[in-house]
Structures are given as structure tokens and as C-alpha cells.
Amino acid sequence: MSRKILVDCDPGIADAVAICFALFHTEIELVGLSACEGVVNARQINRNLESVIHLLDPPKRPRMGLASTCGSAPVDTGPALDGPDGLANLALDIELQRSASAEKVIAEAVRNNPHDVTLLCLGPLTNVAGLLQHHPHLEESINRIVMVGGSVKGVGNVTPCAEFNMYFDPDAAQRVLKSATTKSMVPLDVSAEVRFDLSFLDKLPIASSRAGHFLRQSLPTLFRSFRQHHAMEEIFLHGLVGMMACLHPNFFHWEEMACNIETNNGLTRGMTVFDRRFPCEWKKNVEVAMRVESHLVQDAIIAGLRWAGKQTI
């Protein structure tokens, strides 16, 4: 039985790989793709999303929503791991299709599939927060929000204490966390446990397939960036780990927790704060992945990408 999923993302290489996985997976009914500003500006993010779909050319083109500029975005978000255009310089110089806003596409997907759509948020939560603010009547119709981001231990990847997605738009993250929707969080602590070394490139689809060609062009850039900026020979694919949380929640150990976001600009902007006192004094508001069966997630990711290659020969 397929799951109705809408992927909200800021493609980047890692999110683009997650899109490749989702477009062809037999257990996913991709009811929409929406872009949010993040790794690069909104205009470039929209071009990246369109480029990924154009390069992969799926049999069923999903409904796409375009990103708008996030007014509160920080100026400095750390080193550009994905190349100047955010997509290993693969973004095409193509005319953007006439598409609705991301918020409108998400609203339509939820309205047309009440209680069935999982919103998988791979980037900052700007679009989903906008949906909850401007369409509050749809809040109870969302099946689940799965957000990739945050850090339980308080160790960040863009500042000492903040993970990128929460740091980029902390007000949006706080709005989503305070909503009454069912929410799951795959924090940096867990998604960074799933690592891929250079042997991963040998397990990708053949280069003559569209998926294989795209993956083999883009992922080496990510390996080079991790080596240059982090002195690592392995890469993280946080978005795909979030995808696994939707498809195989049994691969993770979950814990109900109480979480809030630091929204003030300053040293702790975007920090995810968890009330871990006993007894907990805050209301528990999110299910958090605390551990992951890394080898099961890796095997499922490789199998899904290989399948994408078979569908794009």
C-alpha cells in the first residue's frame, strides 16, 4: 500500500537525491513537491527543483509549488557544500513552468486527501508554518508532519548549537512545533548516524539511466565538499533518512518529547530546546527519533535508488 507524501524541500544535492528516490518508489504516492528557500535563494531553489524533475523526467510529473523569499533568513549559513547553484552546477538554464506557490500546493494536497497526506519537510519549515497560519482549518486534516532537523544534544551543524533548518527560520519551526498536528522529528543526532563512504558511488544505478547519470554527476561534489570543509571521507544524506522515517518508522526508536525553538537572534538562534527534566514540565509535542538501525536504512536507500535507475533507462 502506497503512502501519500508531499515533499517540502530546498534542493541541494541531498534533497535532490531524496526527490529521485521518491519519484519512482513503489510505496510512495508523491502528491506534490514544494520548494522552500534554504541552501540558496528562492529563485535558484525553484530552478533547482525544476531542473531535477527535468533531468529525471518521471512518467508522472508531480504538482510543484514554488518558494518565496524568507524575510527573516540569516545572511551567513556556513560553507556552500552543494556548489554555487546549490545543485553541483547542474541546475539548468530553463524557463520556470507556471506553478502555484508552495503554500497553495500544500494546501490543495491536504484538502484533496484529508487525513492521508504526510508532509515530509526536508528544509526550513517556512511553507508549513505559512499553511498553518493562513489555512488553520486544514491543520486537523494533515496526517503527520515529519521534519528533518534540530538537535537533541544541542550540537549544531551551522552554529555550535543550531541545525541548519531550524536556524534558517526558527519562527516557522516554533509555529509548527506549537501546532496540534501529529509531528515527528528526525534530528541531526540520528540522521548523521547514517553515513555513506565512497563505495556508495559503486552501488548507484548505471550511468546510462537518467537517475544514475544524475546521481553520479551530483554526489561526487558532495564527497569533495565534505572532505574539504569537514575533513570527512563520508557524507550525510539527511533527507533520505527522513524519507525512511516515513516508509520504515520501525527502523527508528522514537520518544515523545517536549520541544521549543530559540527564536531570538544571537548566539543560540535556532537551537532546539528539549525539556528532559523529571518530571517534564512542558507539554510533550513531538515524537523524536532517538536511535536508528543504520544498516537497514542504508540498504533500503540503496535499493530504492537502484530501482529508480531501472525506471529511467
Summary of the structure (lengths in Angstrom):
residues: 313
radius of gyration: 17.9
end to end distance: 25.3
largest distance: 57.3
contacts: 1136
relative contact order: 0.16
helix: 41%
strand: 18%
